[in-house]
Amino acid sequence: MQPAPIPINDDYRLSVLQTLKLLATPEERFDRVTRLAKRMFSVDISMVSIVERDRQWFKSCVGLDATETARDISFCGHAILGDEPFIISDALSDERFSDNPLVVSKPNIRFYAGVPIKLADNVKVGTLCIIDSKPRHFSDQEVQDLIDLAKLAEDELIASLESTIDELTQISNRRGFNILADKVINRCRFAMEPYTMASFDLNHFKLINDTYGHGQGDAALVIFARLLVENFRDSDVIARIGGDEFVVLMSGTTGLDAKFPLTRFKDQITMFNNSSDSEFELSYSVGVVCFSPLEKLSHSDLLAKADLAMYASKQAN
């Protein structure tokens, strides 16, 4: 068996995936595409896969009960190496796959055809692929049909991201925060761990817009979001929920634990103000609230409590 080589740009590809925070959960919008592909090509399995560092997981999968496989045995790891469809007519006769666990045991892959799903900068996040337990020849027309379906899956993925990602700052928007916060809070409740919410408000944002123009106002928001991402954990939910309002939800964290990233972030803001040649300086107020996993709170409850703490901080300064 030959594991797929790791692309030269894989660190960047993985960083894009991390930024997008794709949820490892099925979605009906992708199921429509995979169901159509399974019927159109009369195959055993059809899936939309997302290839991460050590695994591939399935955004949609029809015909297979598994939700993920290791990356080193995946066919899709090979498919994302190129721009064209990756087709294996008979895996048993291909030295790269003849002894692959997915070939010699269930699901007994013989035929595989996968088309890379690409986002901006030609970043290939995964594939639309079809799989069958019998060898088969794939005609030119069938290849084109699979490419067309992959484009549909690609468009659905982009639409899904655009509905949860803030266009300006490229972090989660309010809808994205609500979806991710559900996952984080449920995990904390299951593990009986506390979680902490920090609510940020840019000070004098209207003054930046009025004095230097909206372009500089946009730049301030982008820089503030970037510094949040750089100074909090990858597992933290970072979102822009309003014009100049940001939140960070930290799992498994007490108010005391949160002081460390908050101090680091404050230091980075000071460093930016002291070293940047920007026309504006960044200033903010922040409120921090720690929650028990036993509390039953809605998104609105979390935001309201954190906002109260933030406004108390603003008034105190």
C-alpha positions as semicolon CSV with decimal commas, in nm:
position;residue;x (nm);y (nm);z (nm)
1;M;0,000;0,000;0,000
2;Q;0,122;0,350;-0,081
3;P;-0,014;0,627;0,143
4;A;-0,081;0,948;-0,045
5;P;0,214;1,189;-0,043
6;I;0,158;1,500;0,166
7;P;0,120;1,810;-0,058
8;I;0,386;2,080;-0,025
9;N;0,118;2,331;0,071
10;D;-0,054;2,103;0,322
11;D;0,020;2,324;0,622
12;Y;-0,150;2,614;0,445
13;R;-0,437;2,389;0,335
14;L;-0,485;2,269;0,692
15;S;-0,469;2,626;0,824
16;V;-0,753;2,720;0,586
17;L;-0,954;2,424;0,712
18;Q;-0,888;2,530;1,072
19;T;-0,996;2,886;1,000
20;L;-1,315;2,769;0,832
21;K;-1,399;2,545;1,131
22;L;-1,601;2,308;0,917
23;L;-1,834;2,104;1,135
24;A;-1,781;1,728;1,119
25;T;-2,154;1,673;1,090
26;P;-2,371;1,566;0,796
27;E;-2,586;1,822;0,618
28;E;-2,890;1,764;0,400
29;R;-2,762;2,005;0,135
30;F;-2,471;1,766;0,063
31;D;-2,686;1,454;0,098
32;R;-2,884;1,568;-0,204
33;V;-2,567;1,560;-0,415
34;T;-2,440;1,225;-0,288
35;R;-2,779;1,057;-0,329
36;L;-2,793;1,183;-0,687
37;A;-2,440;1,061;-0,758
38;K;-2,514;0,714;-0,617
39;R;-2,823;0,680;-0,835
40;M;-2,670;0,834;-1,146
41;F;-2,368;0,605;-1,151
42;S;-2,528;0,297;-0,989
43;V;-2,251;0,259;-0,731
44;D;-2,243;0,122;-0,377
45;I;-2,117;0,438;-0,207
46;S;-2,109;0,812;-0,271
47;M;-1,960;1,069;-0,035
48;V;-1,834;1,422;0,019
49;S;-1,508;1,388;0,211
50;I;-1,301;1,646;0,401
51;V;-0,931;1,556;0,431
52;E;-0,766;1,669;0,755
53;R;-0,416;1,608;0,895
54;D;-0,466;1,249;1,010
55;R;-0,814;1,155;0,893
56;Q;-1,079;1,209;0,633
57;W;-1,434;1,255;0,752
58;F;-1,754;1,255;0,556
59;K;-1,970;1,564;0,525
60;S;-2,214;1,337;0,350
61;C;-2,205;0,963;0,291
62;V;-2,459;0,735;0,126
63;G;-2,407;0,359;0,130
64;L;-2,154;0,338;0,416
65;D;-2,209;0,352;0,791
66;A;-1,862;0,486;0,877
67;T;-1,817;0,857;0,945
68;E;-1,440;0,876;0,887
69;T;-1,124;0,683;0,799
70;A;-0,754;0,738;0,856
71;R;-0,596;0,967;0,598
72;D;-0,307;0,731;0,524
73;I;-0,541;0,464;0,382
74;S;-0,777;0,705;0,207
75;F;-0,818;0,725;-0,168
76;C;-0,926;1,087;-0,133
77;G;-0,581;1,175;0,006
78;H;-0,451;1,087;-0,339
79;A;-0,733;1,267;-0,518
80;I;-0,658;1,607;-0,360
81;L;-0,302;1,600;-0,499
82;G;-0,419;1,702;-0,844
83;D;-0,678;1,914;-1,019
84;E;-0,827;1,641;-1,237
85;P;-1,057;1,353;-1,143
86;F;-0,870;1,068;-0,975
87;I;-0,998;0,735;-1,108
88;I;-0,903;0,380;-1,011
89;S;-1,075;0,127;-1,235
90;D;-0,965;-0,180;-1,035
91;A;-0,795;-0,125;-0,701
92;L;-0,682;-0,489;-0,676
93;S;-0,468;-0,448;-0,987
94;D;-0,319;-0,115;-0,872
95;E;-0,002;-0,155;-0,662
96;R;-0,084;0,160;-0,467
97;F;-0,406;0,008;-0,333
98;S;-0,402;-0,372;-0,381
99;D;-0,328;-0,439;-0,011
100;N;-0,515;-0,135;0,126
101;P;-0,741;-0,230;0,422
102;L;-1,035;-0,063;0,246
103;V;-0,974;-0,293;-0,053
104;V;-0,897;-0,629;0,111
105;S;-1,179;-0,591;0,367
106;K;-1,503;-0,394;0,391
107;P;-1,609;-0,190;0,202
108;N;-1,402;-0,392;-0,052
109;I;-1,326;-0,103;-0,284
110;R;-1,257;-0,201;-0,643
111;F;-1,361;0,113;-0,829
112;Y;-1,301;0,470;-0,709
113;A;-1,358;0,805;-0,880
114;G;-1,305;1,131;-0,693
115;V;-1,307;1,496;-0,796
116;P;-1,130;1,751;-0,573
117;I;-1,349;2,013;-0,405
118;K;-1,168;2,346;-0,418
119;L;-1,211;2,675;-0,238
120;A;-1,029;3,007;-0,282
121;D;-0,657;2,995;-0,376
122;N;-0,716;2,648;-0,524
123;V;-0,719;2,498;-0,172
124;K;-0,849;2,141;-0,204
125;V;-1,040;2,054;0,111
126;G;-1,171;1,715;0,003
127;T;-1,362;1,539;-0,272
128;L;-1,688;1,425;-0,412
129;C;-1,624;1,058;-0,476
130;I;-1,807;0,742;-0,579
131;I;-1,704;0,388;-0,483
132;D;-1,807;0,044;-0,601
133;S;-1,721;-0,314;-0,505
134;K;-1,687;-0,412;-0,873
135;P;-1,422;-0,296;-1,122
136;R;-1,561;-0,074;-1,392
137;H;-1,467;0,151;-1,682
138;F;-1,561;0,518;-1,654
139;S;-1,654;0,689;-1,980
140;D;-1,560;1,046;-2,071
141;Q;-1,924;1,150;-2,033
142;E;-1,943;0,993;-1,686
143;V;-1,626;1,176;-1,587
144;Q;-1,781;1,505;-1,696
145;D;-2,103;1,424;-1,510
146;L;-1,907;1,359;-1,190
147;I;-1,716;1,687;-1,236
148;D;-2,049;1,870;-1,268
149;L;-2,180;1,711;-0,949
150;A;-1,859;1,797;-0,766
151;K;-1,911;2,158;-0,866
152;L;-2,256;2,143;-0,709
153;A;-2,102;2,010;-0,384
154;E;-1,836;2,281;-0,405
155;D;-2,102;2,551;-0,447
156;E;-2,297;2,410;-0,151
157;L;-1,984;2,415;0,066
158;I;-1,908;2,775;-0,030
159;A;-2,269;2,876;0,038
160;S;-2,257;2,700;0,375
161;L;-1,938;2,882;0,471
162;E;-2,061;3,219;0,350
163;S;-2,369;3,185;0,568
164;T;-2,158;3,130;0,882
165;I;-1,844;3,335;0,807
166;D;-1,817;3,712;0,841
167;E;-1,724;3,839;0,495
168;L;-1,491;4,115;0,616
169;T;-1,295;3,948;0,895
170;Q;-1,326;3,584;0,781
171;I;-1,412;3,465;1,132
172;S;-1,751;3,327;1,239
173;N;-2,054;3,554;1,222
174;R;-2,343;3,536;1,469
175;R;-2,500;3,237;1,294
176;G;-2,167;3,059;1,285
177;F;-2,114;3,136;1,652
178;N;-2,452;2,988;1,744
179;I;-2,376;2,664;1,558
180;L;-2,024;2,625;1,699
181;A;-2,125;2,735;2,049
182;D;-2,381;2,454;2,061
183;K;-2,106;2,199;1,995
184;V;-1,867;2,348;2,250
185;I;-2,125;2,385;2,527
186;N;-2,266;2,035;2,477
187;R;-1,914;1,891;2,494
188;C;-1,844;2,086;2,815
189;R;-2,169;1,967;2,970
190;F;-2,088;1,606;2,881
191;A;-1,736;1,637;3,029
192;M;-1,859;1,845;3,324
193;E;-1,613;2,123;3,239
194;P;-1,666;2,498;3,281
195;Y;-1,653;2,737;2,987
196;T;-1,586;3,107;2,965
197;M;-1,723;3,381;2,739
198;A;-1,535;3,702;2,667
199;S;-1,727;3,988;2,501
200;F;-1,521;4,259;2,327
201;D;-1,628;4,601;2,205
202;L;-1,399;4,828;2,004
203;N;-1,376;5,169;2,170
204;H;-1,410;5,483;1,955
205;F;-1,490;5,280;1,643
206;K;-1,728;5,546;1,512
207;L;-1,452;5,803;1,559
208;I;-1,214;5,596;1,345
209;N;-1,475;5,580;1,069
210;D;-1,561;5,951;1,092
211;T;-1,199;6,069;1,112
212;Y;-1,014;5,834;0,877
213;G;-1,290;5,687;0,661
214;H;-1,468;5,355;0,645
215;G;-1,170;5,188;0,479
216;Q;-0,966;5,245;0,793
217;G;-1,262;5,134;1,004
218;D;-1,269;4,806;0,809
219;A;-0,894;4,769;0,857
220;A;-0,934;4,812;1,233
221;L;-1,194;4,533;1,243
222;V;-0,977;4,300;1,034
223;I;-0,668;4,360;1,249
224;F;-0,864;4,315;1,572
225;A;-1,007;3,984;1,446
226;R;-0,663;3,865;1,335
227;L;-0,512;3,938;1,676
228;L;-0,794;3,748;1,844
229;V;-0,729;3,445;1,625
230;E;-0,353;3,461;1,687
231;N;-0,381;3,486;2,065
232;F;-0,656;3,242;2,150
233;R;-0,668;2,867;2,096
234;D;-0,770;2,697;1,774
235;S;-1,046;2,526;1,973
236;D;-1,194;2,858;2,093
237;V;-1,497;2,995;1,909
238;I;-1,410;3,343;1,785
239;A;-1,683;3,547;1,619
240;R;-1,784;3,894;1,508
241;I;-2,146;3,916;1,619
242;G;-2,214;4,282;1,536
243;G;-2,056;4,593;1,386
244;D;-1,769;4,631;1,634
245;E;-1,865;4,350;1,872
246;F;-1,662;4,031;1,905
247;V;-1,686;3,727;2,132
248;V;-1,457;3,440;2,228
249;L;-1,600;3,121;2,381
250;M;-1,336;2,916;2,563
251;S;-1,412;2,554;2,651
252;G;-1,276;2,384;2,962
253;T;-1,174;2,723;3,098
254;T;-1,236;2,910;3,422
255;G;-1,222;3,286;3,459
256;L;-0,871;3,244;3,603
257;D;-0,756;3,033;3,307
258;A;-0,891;3,297;3,068
259;K;-0,664;3,564;3,215
260;F;-0,362;3,423;3,032
261;P;-0,486;3,457;2,671
262;L;-0,662;3,783;2,761
263;T;-0,335;3,927;2,894
264;R;-0,149;3,802;2,588
265;F;-0,407;3,963;2,363
266;K;-0,386;4,293;2,555
267;D;-0,007;4,292;2,513
268;Q;-0,042;4,232;2,138
269;I;-0,284;4,523;2,106
270;T;-0,031;4,746;2,288
271;M;0,247;4,620;2,062
272;F;0,037;4,697;1,754
273;N;-0,035;5,050;1,873
274;N;0,333;5,113;1,951
275;S;0,476;4,970;1,630
276;S;0,214;5,016;1,359
277;D;0,212;5,305;1,114
278;S;-0,169;5,292;1,096
279;E;-0,357;5,617;1,135
280;F;-0,563;5,474;1,421
281;E;-0,499;5,303;1,752
282;L;-0,695;5,004;1,876
283;S;-0,875;5,026;2,209
284;Y;-1,136;4,793;2,350
285;S;-1,347;4,697;2,648
286;V;-1,395;4,336;2,749
287;G;-1,627;4,152;2,984
288;V;-1,558;3,797;3,097
289;V;-1,806;3,550;3,245
290;C;-1,742;3,189;3,350
291;F;-2,028;2,939;3,325
292;S;-2,090;2,610;3,501
293;P;-2,169;2,306;3,283
294;L;-2,480;2,260;3,499
295;E;-2,632;2,590;3,383
296;K;-2,897;2,566;3,112
297;L;-2,846;2,879;2,906
298;S;-2,942;2,983;2,554
299;H;-2,716;3,169;2,311
300;S;-2,899;3,488;2,401
301;D;-2,839;3,424;2,772
302;L;-2,465;3,377;2,716
303;L;-2,432;3,691;2,507
304;A;-2,647;3,899;2,743
305;K;-2,442;3,803;3,050
306;A;-2,113;3,867;2,871
307;D;-2,243;4,200;2,738
308;L;-2,338;4,312;3,089
309;A;-1,986;4,234;3,207
310;M;-1,840;4,419;2,909
311;Y;-2,049;4,732;2,966
312;A;-1,957;4,729;3,336
313;S;-1,591;4,717;3,230
314;K;-1,644;5,001;2,981
315;Q;-1,806;5,223;3,243
316;A;-1,532;5,149;3,494
317;N;-1,258;5,270;3,256
